[in-house]
Amino acid sequence: MTCASAPVGPIIVDDMAGSWESALTGLTEYWAGALRRHATPVEVVVDACRWWRTATRRERPSWSTPNEVVWEAGVARLRDFSQGSRARVVPTLVLPPQAGHDSCIVDYNAQQSQMQTIRAAGLPRVFTLDWIGARTETKDAGIADYLAVVGRAVDDLGGHVNLVGDCQGGWLATMFAALAPDAVNTLTIAGAPIDFHAGEPVIHRWVESCTPGGSLALYETLVAAGGGVLRGEEMIRGFIALRPQNEVERQITLLANIHDEEHVRRYREFEDWFKHTQDIPGRFYLWIVEKLFRDNLLIKERIEVDGRRLRLSEIAVPLYLLAGETDHITPPAQVFELAEHASTPPAQVTRRIAPGGHLGLFMGHASLRDHWTPLMAQVAERSQLRPRRPRAVKAS
């Protein structure tokens, strides 16, 4: 959750220097390629036009694996990826990120699917919530509404699940586990901030710069300008502002590879997901900024939901904590801090650091293969249900 305008001193200065370097490198690569193929001035213009069409065209992202929408309730849908499985295992419920993007990142494509990875690891009964962008009737939804929809999904799945949460879905899963510990078999979080001020908290420093004296006026103005919601486009602008060189590099690299159909396909696939935005309920967004990013109340155990105090010490289930080595959104320390406050025995806490950054944790080839697969296999070992004994037949 970022602010869309206020500068952050050396953060922006350093990143803009990186942006110019990325742009220069990309343009050099393009012109080197143009010289190799003896491109004419007309062909260069055609390349520029093709680049512009590709860079500005957007299509709605889609789910890759067959699934069924079980129900839709306000802020979310429940999707069933079990494909009819009746395996005697604890069901798994995934809570995707929710930061202005579509939830289908957990099923990004056929080769990069968290949902397929979970199934293949021995957990065929797998479901995910699919967050719905804020509408007029849900613009005032708050944290209690989001926890309630998680609770409804858990109840519908039998009242006992493996919870898996990515980024925002991770701290939401953690909150639910603290409020309903008996409903959770295992808790897995990836790139999820629990201590929002630990490590090198770039977003926390950004929020500090946008809340002088603790004032939420800037964020309240953004929500008011959106008619009671935070527009998804504002979220994307904020994320781009954190690392502008990434955006510049992606666009210039597209130009350098505009004749590589596979590169263009991968570019379009990512951009369709990243920039197809959805709005966030204003009440929920302001709560997150105040209670989590600004005041860090989750780790301080000073959050109340519907009059109930949320205590991380209530969590005693096996924990699987996954962080990205170069994640600038959620440094590893923010994820791993959960183990220091939960009551889970140390022998039942698994920590893993995957190479790469934030988004790669959820859909990167290496992360899914080398980290999600063994983690979910461990969860599967703890999820076997004993077969029902046949009912004895009384002798007549």
N, C-alpha and C positions, 0 to 999 in steps of 0.2 A: 504494500500500500504506500504510494508515494505522493508527493505534492507535484503539481504540474508545472510550477513556474519558478519558485524561489531558487536562486543559485546556491551552491554548496562549496564555494571557494575552491580549494585545491582539488577536490574531487572532479569538478567540471573542467578545470584547467588541464589536469592530467589526461582526462578522457578525450577532450577536444584535440590535444596533441596526438593521441593515438588515432583519432578519426582521420586527421590529415595524413598520417603515416599510412593508414589502411587505404585511403583513397589514392594516394600516390602509387602505392604498390599495385593496386588493382588496375589503374589506368595504364601503368607501364606494361602489365601483362597483356592488356587488351591491344595496345599498339604493337607490341612485339608479335602477337598473333596475326594482327592485320598485315604487318609487313611480311610475315612468312607466307601468307596466302595471297600476297600481292593485291590486297583489297583496293578498289578504286574509291574516290571520294563519294560516289553515289552509293556504293556498297556500305561505306561507313555510316552514311545517313540512314540507310535501311536498317543497319544494326541498331542504331540509336532509337529508331522508331519501334523496332521489335522489343528492345529492352524496355522502353517506356510502357508499351502495352502489357508486357508481362509483369512489370513492377507495380502497375496500378490496377490490374484486373483481379477481382476477388470472387471466390465461390464459397458457398457454405461447406464447412468440413463435414465429414461423415464418419460413421462407425464402420470398422472393417470386418468385424466378426458377427455372424448371425446372432441376434439377441431378441428378446421379447420385452416390451414395455409392460410391466406388471400393473403399475398405477402411476398417476400423476397427482401431486398434492402441493399446490402453491409454489414453493420454492424449488421443488425437485421432482424428478421421475425416478422410479426404481426399475432398473433394467436387469433382466435375467440372462446370463450367459451360460447357464447350466446345460442347455441343449438337451433337456429331458433327463438328465442324469438323476438317478435315485440312489447314488452311492451313500453308504453309511458313514458320512464324514460331517464334521461341523461345517456349516456353510460359511463362506467368506464374503464379507461386505467391504467394498472399496469406496472410499470417499475421495474423489478427485480434487485437484486444485480448483480454487474458484477466485480468479483474479482478472475477470473481464474476458476470459477465453472459454471456449467450448470444452465440456468435460471429456470429449472423445480423445483427448491426449492419452488416456489410459488404454486406448485401442487404436493407436495412431495409424498403423498400417499392418498388413499381414505379417511382415517381418519384425515389426516393432510394436508388439502388443503386450501390455502388462496383463491384460485379462487372459490372453492365450498362455502366457508364461505361468500364471497362477494355476490354470487348469492342468497344464503339462507337468507341473510339479507334484501333482497328486491331490489337487483340491478342485474336483470337477464341478462342485456346487458353488458357483461364484456369481456374485451380483455386484452392481455398482449403482450408486446414486448419480443422477445426471442433473446438474444444477441448471435451473431455468432462470434466464435473465429477468430482472425486475420488471414488473408491469404495474399498471395503476393500482391493481388490487393487492400487490405484494410490496409496494415501495416502502411500507412501514414495517416490514418484517424485521425481527430482531434475533438476537442469539438464541432466545428460547424457542423461536419458530424453527430454527435450523436444528437444534438439538431434538426437538419434537419429531421432526421428519426422520432423523436418524433412529430415534426410538421406535417409530412406527415400522420402519424397515426391519429392525432387529426383531420386533414382535412377530412380524409376518414370516420371518425366517426361523421361527421356533424359539426365540428368546435367548439364544446363546450362539455367538458368532465369533469368528476371527475378524478383527477390525484391521483394515489397512488404510492408512491415510497419507496422501501426498500433499506437501506444502500446507496450505490453509486447511485442507482436509485432514492433515495430521494433527494440528492442534485441536480441531473440532473432535476428532476421534478420541484424543486424549481427554478432553473435557467430558465426553460421554462416558468413557471408561471410569473416570473419577466419580461421576454421579451414579453410574449403574455398574459397579465392578463385577457383580455376579452374572451380568449379561455378556461378558467378554471372555473368550477363551484364550486368545493371544492378541497382542497389540503390536502392529508394525507401523512405523512412521518413516517417511523418506523426505528429506529436505524440509522438515517441518520445524519451525521455530517454537521452542518451548520457553527458553530463556531468551527473550527478544533483545537483550542488551549484551549477551555474551559474545566472545570472539571479536571480530571486527565488524560491528553492526552498521553497515553502510546505510541501510534503510532507517535505522534508529537515528543516526546522525542527520539524515535528510529530514526526518519528521521533526527533530529538534529545531532545525533551521526554519521549518514552516510553522512552528508553534511558539513564537516568542512569548516568554512568560507563561507558557503552558496554554495559550489561547488556541482554540480550535477554529477561529474565525475563518481562516483561509479554507479549511476543509468544509465548513458549514456553507461557505459561499459557493464552492464547487457543487455541493449537493443541491442547494437552492437553484443554481443555474440549470441543473439537470431536471428540475421539476420534482425534487424529492428523491432522486436517485443519483448515484455517481455514474456518469456515462462511461461505458467501456473504453471509448476512445481516450478518455483522460487517463485511465489506468495504463493503457499501452504507451501513451506519451511519457508517463512517468517512468516506466520500465526502460524505455529507450534512452531517456535522459540519464539513467544510472550508468549505462554503458553505451554512449552514442557511437563509439568506434565499431561496435558489433553490427549496428544497423548500416553504417557506411560500408563496412567491409562486405556485408551480405549483398548490397546493391551493386557495388563495383565488381565484385566477383561474378555476379550474374552477367554483367556486361562482358567481362573477360571470357565467359563460357557460354555466350549467347548461341553458339552453334553446336553446343553439346546438349543433345536432347535429354539425356538422362539427368544432367545437372539442372536443366530448366524444369524437368518434372519434379525433382526433389525440392527445388526452390518453391515452386507453386504449391506443393503439398504443405510445406511448412508455413508459407505466408498465408495460405487459406485458413490454417488453424490459428496462427498467431494474431492476425489482424481482422479476423471475423469476430467482432466484439459482442459482449452482452453486458447489460447494466447491472449494478449492484444496488440492493435496497439501501437507501440513504441512512436509515436508522442503524442497520447492521454495520455499514461501513464506518460511521462515526464511532460506534461502540468499539470496533476493532482498533481504530487509530488511537482512541483515548485509553482504553483499558489494557491493550496489549502493546502496541508499538510505543506509545508515550510513557505509560505508567508501569508496564511489565508486571501486571497483577497476577498473571497465571502462575508464575514461579513463586510469587509471594503468597499464594493461596488466599487472595483477598477478592476473589470473584464470587458473586452470588447470582444464581439463576433461579427465578421464581422463589426467592426466599431461602434457597439452599446454598450453603457454602461449599465451594468446589475445592477439594483437597486432593492433591496428587498422591499423598501418602495412602489413599484408599486403593490405589492401583497396586496389585500384587501379582499380576499375571506375567507370563513370559513376555519379554520385550525384545523386539527386533528393530534396531535403529540404524538407518542408512543415511549417509551424508555424502556430499560431493566434495572432492578434494579442493577444487577451485570455485566452489559455489559462493558467489558474491551476494546472493540474495539471502541465503541461510547458511552461514558458516557452520562447520561441523559441531563446534562447541554449543551452538544453540539447540541442536538436535540431541546430543548426548547428555545434556544436563538433566533430561527426564529421569535417567537412571539414578541420579543423585537424590531425587525427591520421592520417587516411587518406593513402595515396600517390596518390590520384586527382589528375590535373592540374587546376589551377584552371579551365581552360576547359571541363572536363567535370563541373563542379559547378553544379547549379541550386538556388537557394534561393528559396522563395516564402513569403510570409506572407499567410494568408487572414484576412479579418475574422471576428471571433467567437471562441468558446472551444474547449474540448477536443472534446466530442462532435460539434460541428458540422463538425469537420475530416473526419470519416469518413462523415457521412451528410447534411450540410447541402446544400440546393439550390445555394447560391452557391459553396460549396467544390467540389462535384462539377462544376459547370458551368464555373467560371472558373479553377479551379486543377488539379483532377484531370484534366480533359479535355486541356488542353495538355501537362501533364506526361506523361501516358500516350501521347499522340501522339508526343512526343519519344522515349519508350522504344520505341514501335513502329518508328520510323525506324532504331533500332539493333538491331532484332530480325528483320530479313528474312533468311531463309536462301536461299542460292543454289539454284535448281532442279537436280535431279540430271540429269546428262547421260545421254542414252540410250546403252546399251551398244552398242558397235560390233559389227556382224554380220560374221563372217569369211566371206570368199568360199569357196565350196566348190570 
